[in-house]
Amino acid sequence: MSFMSDEILEQPDIVARLAADPAPYRAAVAGAKAAGVRFVLYAARGTSDNAAVYGKYLATIHAGLPAGLAVPSSATVYDTPIDLRECLVVGISQSGETPDVAEYVAHARRAGAHTIAVTNDDDSLLARQADTVLATHAGRERAVAATKTYTSQLAVLALFWAAWCDDDRLLGALRGDLPEAMRAALSLDAEIAEVAQWLRFSERLLVSARGYNFATALEAALKLKETSYIAAMPYSAADLMHGPIAIVEPGYPALLFSISGRTLPAMRQLEHDLLARGAELVVVEDRGETADGGDDVGVGISGVDGASSLDERRQRGGGSAGAAQRVNGARRRGLLVPRITPEPVSPLVAIVPGQLLALHLAEARGFDPDKPRGLNKVTRTL
């Protein structure tokens, strides 16, 4: 067992512990509302930046506040004066020791922002710069690639915005069904190990999702790059159609997150378009409801032919790709996770197969997932 594997397995219990005590989030919301917050900026790097993307969707879609990602170099490199009155600035860092994130939060506080630090170390540099600290309580993370600190950040952000909106349904999901759904996703481990054997000869991978799970695509691609050194390219399903889809040719592998909610029809259409180009798909899905409330019963594909180049490489190198569906000649492998509602909590479940794939693909390619080459646990940038 690797540290990364152990830390992936810890995640449901960490989320359950965080959700059991809503008091810190209510207090943080009270402070932010008292400051007259009208818009939100997130400052983060790496995995935490992907959590910030999730937070941006929560603030904008769930809470109705304009939100975006900060430009840390505006403070650390350009020393630009910015009027941040009525702004909530949320700094996110696993270690709390990323200098540019901490400096941006300090800069924002001096510029009139109300500031919150989301970190695993409530005595860190970042924590000391903020008005309020929301600790993720994930415990020490020994693998270089972040897993449990990522999902704990997502949980903290969801709990904060549930408190902001006084949303008992969202809070109830975080406290109730979500940890068990994450545990169920962990049961895909053996199946995902087979998918890793199928993918192990590929040097490139397209990763896509939309809406709340765009953060999932970003984070899954980062984990795959960190641990397996595969050129995993993440795109919003919408952005992918604006040019990058031209790279897809027969045999091109893609990892999609097609999760129930308003973006599911767009993801199903993307599946159709990719299979029509001969792509080979791994689809994390829950087979729930489409945006119009109807049941998602799969996707009909026509006009797809050609052989699977990954199949050919697998046959040359041995190993099993596991059970997969052939859709008019193109390969589509589904990884079924539990359906969880409301939609904003789904990224905490959807990322689990992405983490497991990164773990197993690293091992299948002969790499140590705990010690990616040239990387350190704490990265210091200015």
C-alpha positions as CSV (number, residue, x, y, z in Angstrom):
1,M,0.0,0.0,0.0
2,S,1.2,3.5,-0.8
3,F,0.6,6.7,1.2
4,M,-1.5,8.0,-1.7
5,S,-3.7,4.9,-1.5
6,D,-4.1,5.2,2.3
7,E,-5.0,8.9,2.0
8,I,-7.6,8.3,-0.8
9,L,-9.3,5.8,1.6
10,E,-9.4,8.3,4.4
11,Q,-11.5,10.8,2.6
12,P,-15.0,9.8,3.5
13,D,-14.3,9.9,7.2
14,I,-12.6,13.3,6.9
15,V,-15.6,14.8,5.1
16,A,-18.0,13.3,7.7
17,R,-16.0,14.9,10.5
18,L,-16.0,18.3,8.9
19,A,-19.7,18.2,8.2
20,A,-20.6,17.1,11.7
21,D,-19.9,20.6,13.1
22,P,-21.4,23.5,11.1
23,A,-20.6,26.1,13.7
24,P,-17.3,27.3,12.2
25,Y,-18.9,27.9,8.8
26,R,-21.9,29.8,10.3
27,A,-19.5,32.0,12.2
28,A,-17.4,32.7,9.1
29,V,-20.5,33.6,7.1
30,A,-21.6,36.0,9.8
31,G,-18.3,37.7,9.7
32,A,-18.3,38.0,5.9
33,K,-21.9,39.2,5.7
34,A,-21.2,41.8,8.4
35,A,-18.4,43.1,6.2
36,G,-20.9,43.8,3.4
37,V,-19.4,41.3,0.9
38,R,-20.8,41.6,-2.6
39,F,-18.3,39.6,-4.7
40,V,-15.6,36.9,-4.2
41,L,-12.1,36.2,-5.3
42,Y,-10.1,33.0,-4.6
43,A,-6.4,32.9,-4.4
44,A,-4.7,29.5,-4.7
45,R,-2.1,27.4,-6.6
46,G,-2.0,23.9,-7.8
47,T,-4.6,21.5,-6.4
48,S,-5.9,24.3,-4.3
49,D,-6.5,26.3,-7.4
50,N,-8.8,23.5,-8.7
51,A,-10.7,23.7,-5.4
52,A,-11.0,27.4,-6.0
53,V,-12.6,26.8,-9.4
54,Y,-15.2,24.7,-7.5
55,G,-15.6,27.5,-5.0
56,K,-16.1,30.0,-7.9
57,Y,-19.0,27.9,-9.2
58,L,-20.5,27.6,-5.7
59,A,-20.4,31.4,-5.1
60,T,-21.7,32.3,-8.5
61,I,-24.4,29.6,-9.1
62,H,-25.4,28.6,-5.6
63,A,-25.0,31.9,-3.8
64,G,-25.6,34.3,-6.7
65,L,-22.4,36.4,-6.1
66,P,-19.9,37.3,-8.8
67,A,-16.8,35.3,-8.3
68,G,-13.4,34.7,-9.9
69,L,-9.8,33.7,-9.4
70,A,-7.4,36.2,-8.1
71,V,-4.2,37.2,-9.8
72,P,-1.6,36.8,-7.0
73,S,1.2,38.4,-9.1
74,S,-0.7,41.6,-9.0
75,A,0.4,41.9,-5.4
76,T,3.6,39.8,-5.4
77,V,5.2,41.0,-8.6
78,Y,3.4,44.1,-9.8
79,D,2.5,45.6,-6.4
80,T,-0.7,47.0,-7.9
81,P,-3.1,48.9,-5.7
82,I,-6.5,47.3,-6.0
83,D,-9.8,48.5,-4.4
84,L,-11.1,45.3,-2.7
85,R,-13.7,46.9,-0.5
86,E,-16.9,44.7,-0.3
87,C,-14.9,41.7,-1.6
88,L,-14.5,38.4,0.1
89,V,-11.0,37.0,-0.6
90,V,-10.6,33.3,0.1
91,G,-7.0,32.0,0.2
92,I,-6.7,28.3,-0.2
93,S,-3.5,26.3,0.5
94,Q,-3.0,22.8,1.7
95,S,0.1,23.7,3.7
96,G,-0.7,27.4,4.2
97,E,3.0,28.1,3.3
98,T,2.6,29.2,-0.3
99,P,4.2,32.7,-0.2
100,D,2.3,34.3,-3.1
101,V,-1.1,33.1,-1.8
102,A,-0.4,34.3,1.7
103,E,1.0,37.6,0.5
104,Y,-2.1,38.2,-1.8
105,V,-4.4,37.6,1.2
106,A,-2.4,40.1,3.3
107,H,-2.5,42.6,0.4
108,A,-6.2,42.1,0.0
109,R,-6.9,42.7,3.6
110,R,-5.0,46.0,3.5
111,A,-7.0,46.9,0.4
112,G,-10.3,46.5,2.3
113,A,-11.3,42.9,1.6
114,H,-12.7,40.5,4.2
115,T,-10.4,37.5,4.1
116,I,-10.7,33.8,4.9
117,A,-8.0,31.2,4.9
118,V,-8.8,27.6,4.0
119,T,-5.9,25.4,5.0
120,N,-4.8,22.2,6.7
121,D,-2.6,24.1,9.1
122,D,-4.4,26.7,11.2
123,D,-1.1,28.1,12.4
124,S,0.4,28.6,9.0
125,L,1.6,31.7,7.2
126,L,-1.6,32.0,5.3
127,A,-3.8,31.5,8.4
128,R,-2.0,34.4,10.1
129,Q,-2.9,36.8,7.3
130,A,-6.6,36.2,7.3
131,D,-9.6,37.5,9.3
132,T,-11.0,34.0,9.6
133,V,-9.5,30.5,9.3
134,L,-11.4,27.5,8.2
135,A,-9.2,24.5,8.9
136,T,-9.6,21.3,6.7
137,H,-8.5,19.0,9.5
138,A,-7.3,16.4,7.0
139,G,-4.3,15.3,9.1
140,R,-0.8,15.0,7.7
141,E,-0.6,14.2,4.0
142,R,2.5,12.2,3.2
143,A,2.1,11.6,-0.5
144,V,3.3,14.5,-2.6
145,A,0.1,14.4,-4.8
146,A,-2.7,15.9,-2.8
147,T,-5.9,13.8,-2.4
148,K,-7.5,14.1,1.0
149,T,-6.5,17.8,1.4
150,Y,-8.3,18.5,-1.9
151,T,-11.6,16.9,-1.0
152,S,-11.5,18.4,2.5
153,Q,-11.1,21.8,0.8
154,L,-14.2,21.1,-1.3
155,A,-16.1,20.1,1.8
156,V,-15.1,23.2,3.6
157,L,-16.2,25.4,0.7
158,A,-19.5,23.6,0.3
159,L,-20.2,23.9,4.0
160,F,-19.4,27.6,3.9
161,W,-21.7,28.3,1.0
162,A,-24.4,26.0,2.5
163,A,-24.3,28.2,5.6
164,W,-24.3,31.4,3.5
165,C,-27.5,30.3,1.7
166,D,-29.0,28.7,4.8
167,D,-29.3,25.6,2.6
168,D,-30.4,22.7,4.7
169,R,-30.6,20.4,1.7
170,L,-26.9,20.9,0.8
171,L,-25.8,20.7,4.4
172,G,-27.9,17.5,4.9
173,A,-26.2,15.9,1.9
174,L,-22.8,16.7,3.2
175,R,-23.7,15.3,6.6
176,G,-25.6,12.4,5.4
177,D,-25.3,10.6,2.0
178,L,-22.1,12.1,0.8
179,P,-19.5,10.1,2.8
180,E,-21.2,6.8,2.0
181,A,-21.3,7.7,-1.7
182,M,-17.6,8.4,-1.5
183,R,-17.0,5.0,0.1
184,A,-19.1,3.4,-2.7
185,A,-16.9,5.1,-5.3
186,L,-13.8,3.6,-3.6
187,S,-15.2,0.1,-4.4
188,L,-14.4,0.8,-8.1
189,D,-10.7,0.2,-7.2
190,A,-10.2,-3.1,-9.0
191,E,-12.1,-2.0,-12.1
192,I,-10.1,1.2,-12.3
193,A,-6.9,-0.8,-12.0
194,E,-7.9,-2.7,-15.2
195,V,-8.6,0.6,-16.9
196,A,-5.1,1.7,-15.9
197,Q,-3.7,-1.4,-17.6
198,W,-5.6,-0.4,-20.8
199,L,-4.2,3.2,-20.7
200,R,-0.7,2.5,-19.6
201,F,0.8,2.8,-23.1
202,S,-0.8,6.2,-23.9
203,E,1.2,9.4,-23.6
204,R,-1.8,11.7,-23.9
205,L,-5.2,11.9,-22.5
206,L,-8.1,14.3,-22.9
207,V,-10.0,15.1,-19.7
208,S,-13.4,16.9,-19.8
209,A,-16.4,17.9,-17.7
210,R,-18.6,20.9,-17.2
211,G,-20.2,23.0,-14.5
212,Y,-19.3,22.1,-10.9
213,N,-17.3,19.1,-12.2
214,F,-15.0,21.2,-14.4
215,A,-12.9,21.4,-11.2
216,T,-13.0,17.6,-11.2
217,A,-11.6,17.5,-14.7
218,L,-8.8,20.0,-13.8
219,E,-7.9,18.0,-10.6
220,A,-8.0,14.6,-12.2
221,A,-5.7,15.8,-15.0
222,L,-3.3,17.3,-12.5
223,K,-3.1,14.1,-10.5
224,L,-2.5,12.1,-13.7
225,K,0.3,14.4,-14.8
226,E,1.9,14.5,-11.4
227,T,1.9,10.7,-10.8
228,S,2.0,9.1,-14.3
229,Y,3.7,11.9,-16.4
230,I,0.9,11.5,-19.0
231,A,0.0,14.6,-21.0
232,A,-3.5,14.9,-19.5
233,M,-5.2,18.0,-21.0
234,P,-8.3,19.3,-19.1
235,Y,-11.0,21.2,-20.8
236,S,-14.5,22.4,-20.1
237,A,-16.8,20.5,-22.4
238,A,-17.8,23.9,-23.9
239,D,-14.3,25.2,-24.4
240,L,-13.3,21.8,-26.0
241,M,-15.7,22.5,-28.8
242,H,-14.1,25.9,-29.6
243,G,-11.1,24.4,-31.3
244,P,-9.2,21.8,-29.2
245,I,-11.5,19.0,-30.3
246,A,-9.6,19.1,-33.6
247,I,-6.8,17.1,-32.0
248,V,-9.0,14.1,-31.5
249,E,-8.3,11.3,-34.0
250,P,-9.1,7.6,-34.0
251,G,-7.8,5.9,-30.9
252,Y,-7.4,9.1,-28.9
253,P,-8.1,8.4,-25.2
254,A,-10.4,10.6,-23.2
255,L,-11.7,10.7,-19.6
256,L,-15.1,12.3,-19.2
257,F,-17.1,13.1,-16.1
258,S,-20.7,12.8,-17.1
259,I,-22.6,13.4,-13.9
260,S,-26.3,14.1,-13.3
261,G,-27.5,17.7,-13.4
262,R,-27.9,20.6,-15.8
263,T,-24.7,19.9,-17.7
264,L,-25.4,16.2,-18.4
265,P,-27.0,16.8,-21.9
266,A,-23.8,18.7,-22.9
267,M,-21.6,15.9,-21.7
268,R,-23.7,13.3,-23.5
269,Q,-23.4,15.3,-26.7
270,L,-19.6,15.5,-26.2
271,E,-19.5,11.7,-25.9
272,H,-21.4,11.5,-29.2
273,D,-19.0,13.8,-30.9
274,L,-15.8,12.1,-29.5
275,L,-17.0,8.6,-30.4
276,A,-17.9,9.8,-33.9
277,R,-14.2,10.9,-34.2
278,G,-13.0,7.5,-33.1
279,A,-12.0,8.5,-29.5
280,E,-11.7,5.8,-26.8
281,L,-13.6,6.9,-23.7
282,V,-13.5,6.3,-20.0
283,V,-16.7,7.8,-18.6
284,V,-17.3,8.4,-14.9
285,E,-21.1,8.5,-14.7
286,D,-24.0,8.0,-12.4
287,R,-26.8,7.3,-14.9
288,G,-29.0,9.7,-13.1
289,E,-31.4,12.4,-14.5
290,T,-30.8,14.8,-17.3
291,A,-31.5,18.5,-17.0
292,D,-35.1,18.1,-18.1
293,G,-35.8,15.5,-15.4
294,G,-35.8,12.5,-17.7
295,D,-33.8,9.4,-17.2
296,D,-30.5,9.2,-18.8
297,V,-30.5,5.8,-20.6
298,G,-27.3,6.1,-22.5
299,V,-26.3,7.7,-25.7
300,G,-27.0,6.5,-29.2
301,I,-24.0,6.8,-31.6
302,S,-23.9,6.3,-35.3
303,G,-21.3,6.4,-38.0
304,V,-18.3,5.2,-35.8
305,D,-15.9,2.7,-37.1
306,G,-12.2,1.8,-37.0
307,A,-10.0,-0.2,-34.7
308,S,-8.8,0.7,-31.2
309,S,-5.2,1.7,-31.2
310,L,-5.0,1.3,-27.4
311,D,-6.4,-2.2,-27.9
312,E,-3.6,-2.9,-30.3
313,R,-0.9,-1.6,-27.9
314,R,-2.5,-3.6,-25.0
315,Q,-2.4,-6.8,-27.0
316,R,1.3,-6.2,-27.8
317,G,2.1,-5.5,-24.1
318,G,-0.3,-7.9,-22.4
319,G,-2.7,-7.1,-19.6
320,S,-6.5,-6.6,-19.6
321,A,-8.6,-3.6,-20.4
322,G,-11.5,-5.0,-18.4
323,A,-15.1,-5.1,-19.6
324,A,-15.9,-2.3,-22.0
325,Q,-18.8,-1.4,-24.3
326,R,-18.3,-1.2,-28.1
327,V,-20.4,1.5,-29.7
328,N,-20.3,0.9,-33.5
329,G,-16.6,0.0,-33.2
330,A,-15.4,2.6,-30.7
331,R,-14.6,1.8,-27.1
332,R,-16.6,3.3,-24.3
333,R,-15.8,2.2,-20.7
334,G,-18.2,3.4,-18.0
335,L,-17.3,3.8,-14.3
336,L,-20.5,3.9,-12.3
337,V,-20.5,6.0,-9.2
338,P,-23.5,6.6,-6.9
339,R,-25.8,9.4,-7.8
340,I,-25.7,12.1,-5.2
341,T,-27.9,15.2,-4.9
342,P,-27.9,18.2,-4.9
343,E,-25.6,18.7,-7.8
344,P,-23.0,20.9,-6.0
345,V,-21.8,18.0,-3.9
346,S,-21.2,15.6,-6.8
347,P,-17.5,16.7,-7.3
348,L,-16.6,15.1,-4.0
349,V,-17.7,11.7,-5.4
350,A,-16.7,12.1,-9.0
351,I,-13.0,12.9,-8.2
352,V,-12.5,9.6,-6.4
353,P,-12.2,7.5,-9.6
354,G,-9.9,10.2,-11.0
355,Q,-7.6,9.8,-8.0
356,L,-7.7,6.0,-8.2
357,L,-6.9,6.1,-11.9
358,A,-3.9,8.4,-11.2
359,L,-2.7,6.0,-8.5
360,H,-3.1,2.8,-10.6
361,L,-1.8,4.3,-13.8
362,A,1.4,5.4,-12.0
363,E,1.9,1.9,-10.7
364,A,1.1,0.3,-14.1
365,R,3.8,2.5,-15.7
366,G,6.3,1.5,-13.0
367,F,6.3,4.8,-11.1
368,D,6.1,5.6,-7.4
369,P,2.8,7.6,-6.9
370,D,4.1,8.9,-3.5
371,K,7.2,10.5,-4.9
372,P,6.7,12.2,-8.3
373,R,10.0,13.2,-9.9
374,G,11.1,16.8,-9.2
375,L,8.2,17.7,-6.9
376,N,8.0,18.6,-3.3
377,K,5.1,18.6,-0.9
378,V,5.2,22.4,-0.4
379,T,5.8,24.5,-3.5
380,R,6.9,28.1,-2.9
381,T,6.2,30.6,-5.6
382,L,6.2,34.4,-5.7
